[in-house]
Amino acid sequence: MVVAAPLDVDQVGAPGMTQGTPVIHRAAAPAARPALAPSLLVGLTSLVVYLLTLAPSITWQHHGADSAELAVAAAVLGVPHPPGYPTWTLLAWLFTHLPLAELAQRVALLSAFSAAATVAIVVWLVQALWPHQPGQRAAAVLAGLTLAFQMTFWSQAILVEVYALHTLFVALICALTLPQAPGHPGRRRVAAFLFGLGLGNHLSLIFFAPLLLWDGSPRFDGGAIVSAAQSRGFRDLTLLPLPLLAGLAVYLYLPLAAGRHPVLLWGDATTPGGFWWLVSGQLYRGALFGLTVPEMLMRAQSWLSLLAQPLTWPGLILAALGLWRLATQARRLALLTVGVALMVAIVALGYATADAFVYLLPLQVLAALWQAAGVLTLVAWLTRGRAGGWIWLLCLLPVALLWHNWANVDLSRDTEARQYALAALAAAAPDALLIADGDEHAFALWYAQDGLGERPDVAIVERTLWNFDWYRRHLVQRWPDLSAAAGPDVNDLIESQRGRRPIFITDPDEDMALRFELRPVGTLFEVAWPGSP
């Protein structure tokens, strides 16, 4: 019969404990070293799938419009949109030097390797958290593969974006802080360094700061979870700021890069005010909790409806079961992970962008741990603590996810964004001024020009960004014949270029249509001045 020990170590000897309740201490059951083979196998399997479905170029699918801008930033060591993503940019720059494929696909490999590494670490982490529980390897494999083939996670592993690397930092910090590591006090300092470095990739990593203070971890043993406290003391905490600051030093890249005036440059990080504008994301501050309560409720309803899909609810049930087990027998770990997950979910829920759901990816990493705990709970309940071969049948769930999601996720034949950009530049006359609007069209044009080297004679102006002084200064430095004195109204810029450059527009608005005579040329519209042929 399965014996339960639903107690924290600090509860041992508390009133109400029965004499026969077994509590397995760390010294009585030394932790086994997690096997690397399952982690490597699952990681490599995921990587193969990601490579087979990898986008060959930039993409507009899976909310990937930023892929074009980010690819250029990596190629030229530029400064992408706020908050600047210095960690991602430097790592992606290394991938641009791979001797294969197109620029964007080389950079997308960073996402593929990051996601595969995340999955491998999750498999390792499950084994490290519950080293003595029967069935822990099967639970680890199930958790890793289910995470790997979830649609959102998979979609961010096959294009140029920052989110797969974000999950890697989440997984690394969890692996360094959640399992017990007697004799390895330096792990938390390494975690602090990676935490600072990870903030240079995505600022929402800040929600995982409580993990740096975690002082114990739960362990399944003999069918029981035991939360063993590990005292670290005040002195250990005082050693964290130094590695944290060392990781945050990656942000020094931004003023250094801005001082070089690369072709892709957002803001002016060479000044204190410009640096703060960039790293604090002031441009998007209005989007943070920018939804009304009814809009947030509608979004929550939409997201919850996804959980009702046939291949989602089995994993959800396992995660709920595992979380219940943790809540009843390892309360501190449950509170820690749920608290972090709630912070991530609340911010994502209120963030007024169409792609806010990708902010939930770190939550999926935590859910994978809950799911593994749920599998181990089933083993304890149904097999009297002895894992049978049937447990591996649960791995049919990620196989079903792989089969079901492949067609919806696969980007291996997607060249729409690239073809649009090349066609638009081909339609523009020599030395044209091309007014682009929106991330999809403008970023794709930037990629074709500065990433692929097409049509350097065309001056590309993003209409919304023209409102900013720093953007106008940057463009005038690149194309001196443009007039910064035209002011922030892009229509005045068009007027100032009359007779100087042929003028084309990707997406004219109503004001432009009333003010100028426009005629379609391929995918563009050309401004036709009175008297022009």
Secondary structure, DSSP 8 states (H G I E B T S, - for coil): ------EEGGGTT-TT--TT-----TTTS------HHHHHHHHHHHHHHHHHT--SS--SGGG-THHHHHHHHHHHT-B-STT--HHHHHHHHHHTTSSSS-HHHHHHHHHHHHHHHHHHHHHHHHHHHSTBSTTHHHHHHHHHHHHHTSHHHHHTTSSS-SHHHHHHHHHHHHHHHSS--TT-THHHHHHHHHHHHHHTT-GGGGGGGGGGG--EEEEEETTEEEEEE---HHHHHHTSHHHHHHHHGGGGHHHHHHHT--SSB-S-TTSHHHHHHHHTTGGGGGGTT-S-HHHHHHHHHHHHHHTTSTTTHHHHHHHHHHHHHHHHH-HHHHHHHHHHHHHHHHHHHH--STTGGGGGHHHHHHHHHHHHHHHHHHHHHHSTT---GGGGGGGHHHHHHHHHHHHHH--TT--HHHHHHHHHHHHS-TT-EEEE-SHHHHHHHHIIIIIS---TTSEEEETTGGGSHHHHHHHHHHSTTS-GGG-S-HHHHHHHTTTTS-EEESS--HHHHHHS-EEEETTEEEE--TT--
